[in-house]
Amino acid sequence: MTNSKDKSLISESLSDADNVIIDTEASVKNQYSIEYNPQVGFDPERLLPTPTYVELGIEKLTILADTLGLNDKIVEIVEIFRALTASWSERKVGETTGWTSDLSDDGSPFEFSIALDPDKAELRVLVEAQGSAATIESHWQAGLELNQYLAEHYNISLDRFEQIADLFVPTNSAAKFSMWHSACFYPDKPSAFKLYLNPQSQQSSRAAAVVEESLVRLGFTHAWPTLAETAAQRGPDKDEFVYFSLDLAAHERARVKVYLRHQDATPAELESALSAARNYFPGDAIEFCQAMAPGQTAFSAKSAITAFAWVEGDNETPSVGTLHLPISNYATDDRAVCDRVDLYFIEHGLPVSKYQSAIQSFATRQLDAGVGMHSYTSLRREKQQRRVTLYLNPELNRVRPPQQLATQPTKSVSSLEDMVWHYEEHTVAHHPFLQRLQRETVNPAHIWLLFMNVREGVVTHFTRLLANVVGKIEDERIRCILTKQLNEELGNGNIDRVHRKLFDRLLAGIEPWQMENFSEEMLTPGKEYSQSLTDIYFNSNAYVGVGAAILMEIHGKQFDLCLGQEFRKTDIELSKIGWLTLHEEVEIDHADEALLLSRFVDDSKEGMVAAKQGAEQTRAVSWIFLNNLYRLCFT
């Protein structure tokens, strides 16, 4: 709850708002005698006296509001902006706090955007509330206090936030934010508020599980499979969940939104991701990519983002998908960005004159003197109409100089050992399917179906896969370790201890758990997984198979420990699940051996690259396998 001191601070920041008469021709710019340099923008050290972030924010807001035809709402806009920024209202431009906001490209704690379609314009501001300490926990508390203030003074609803808040309470000190607030201003309807939360605020590897559980709690119980299988189909190392957004409203059109960052995605992959939404129009994403970043074959300098929105009544499929392109990383300067936007607007009947007026009034420097004033451009369809949003960086702390564009940035190749540690931390046990198994009342039928598919996908053919790699690898050190593992899989010469036979005994022990209405079609996830693993292990380059073997041992340990916990929630006798209890011990040793294998592989640069390829492919197909099981069990 907001304490009296915080309420006083917010009230003081708003005390004069109702009496302010704003003249956009004589704004804060004139009050503070800002000196502009046409080459690099303004220099905060030459402002006399130095203004606050809030004062310059108001200046830019009033300019944009005037340009977009929101003159009659300027007093309200300023009042809301003061409320959102009250926690740092006295901070002067250039003043450091030890916290660099991830909200804007220049570290400013706010960002503007304008959304334009053929019929209307919308003005938005995004703000980070900040506490007295430069920590994510302090900023979370400041965000909670702002929530309460907005609930007391504006027509917002915190009901949905309170249903999921515990999933986002920050404990990860490396997280870049905990909570952001947004206000949207329209010419023909009341202002609206949104909240942005960080799925990685507790543990980055649990981001997907946090998103899945949030959707389920909010009533979108069948939303995850479509999202996972389409928008996040490349797996968690390529398609990363970064934002979870709520409209702070109680009406039936209030949205829940999920944002993904797509590493190294091609325009075709972004197109495929957006096909998850009902507003998807074939070809839109590829055309937008080509218009905004001509000749760009993959967005590697900075990743593109997609967003998906659900409203009441949506079930499996999100209503709306949006593409966000980090345009400042794919243009030499802001003049080039403007030229591209102009052409796209003209071609598709969008209000180019309104866009040009807004940019000309907003800019405080020559457009070709820097790059980054446009941070993102986004596209979505609304009632078949294109809607483009321009995200505008305030450039209060710095202006990036014009840049030369590289066709493909050179990325350093990390060692295979680093990758092993990464996968140890980003455990497969955090997949939403396994997380949901653990958080809900134990369901023996789901466990039975999972193990039936594991037999089909891995156990039946694993010794053959591993033996193929042993036979092809030339490095005797690697062959020695893999041979030891293969021998253990075969019971060290004891036919009764062969792991496949032990697994069959486990299945016999849990036969009473068999799922009702079971059909062979329910083994499709396992069969597809088996084929994918065969393709990887039988790659002509033996090191690809070595990478797969390393990853499978890491996953094996994580999987066994996770499922062991589930079995112990039941009344089954442990003697009937000898395969699992044995693997709980053996896989720990094998996972340690994976680290040793990675060090041997790192002796060869070519081997390291191929092994990483094998591990990444195996990680991706394992994620797909669990996605498919989620759909079988929970939809």
PyMOL commands that set and color helices and strands:
alter all, ss='L'
color gray80, all
select helices_A, chain A and resi 4-14+17-19+24-26+28-31+44-46+53-67+71-84+86-88+136-153+159-167+204-217+223-231+267-274+284-292+327-329+334-347+352-362+367-369+416-425+428-430+432-439+444-459+462-472+476-489+491-493+495-497+499-509+511-513+520-537+542-567+574-601+605-634
alter helices_A, ss='H'
color red, helices_A
select strands_A, chain A and resi 36-37+41-42+110-116+121-127+179-185+192-197+239-247+256-262+304-310+320-325+374-382+385-392
alter strands_A, ss='S'
color yellow, strands_A
deselect
rebuild
show_as cartoon
